[in-house]
Amino acid sequence: MEYYRKTSHTVFDCTYQIVWITKYRYSVLVHVHIYVSIPPYLSVSKLVQYLKGKTSRKIQQEFPELRKKYWGQHLWATGYFVRTAGNVTDQIIKDYIDKHQGKDDKYGDFQVGK
């Protein structure tokens, strides 16, 4: 449980590996590969859209010579690769429920069946 993050009503561990490359595959960068944990209410596609937009702007501001190669201010190629990272077993879910759910539950002694 020490690796889980919390919001007011949620305990989560939503981790992703996300990879994308530069447009036209110019050798400015090989690729971007990030490992990120995001809350369940934030979609991966919105995160990637935000990251690609902000990083493109910042990189092109710091390196104005890139504007010649990347006309239209599009540094990143369309699309990305994403995969979930992590391993949740039935036992992990059962342990969480047994330890953290139902302590103040008005339904009493509800148990997960075998």
JOJO-V850135 format. One record per helix or strand. SS is the DSSP state (H for helix, E for strand). FROM is the first residue (numbers start at 1). TO is the last residue. Records with the same first field share a line. If there is no record, write none. Layout:
# JOJO-V850135
SS=FROM-TO + FROM-TO
This chain:
# JOJO-V850135
E=5-6 + 11-12 + 15-20 + 22-22 + 32-37 + 76-76 + 81-85
H=23-25 + 44-62 + 66-69 + 71-73 + 90-100
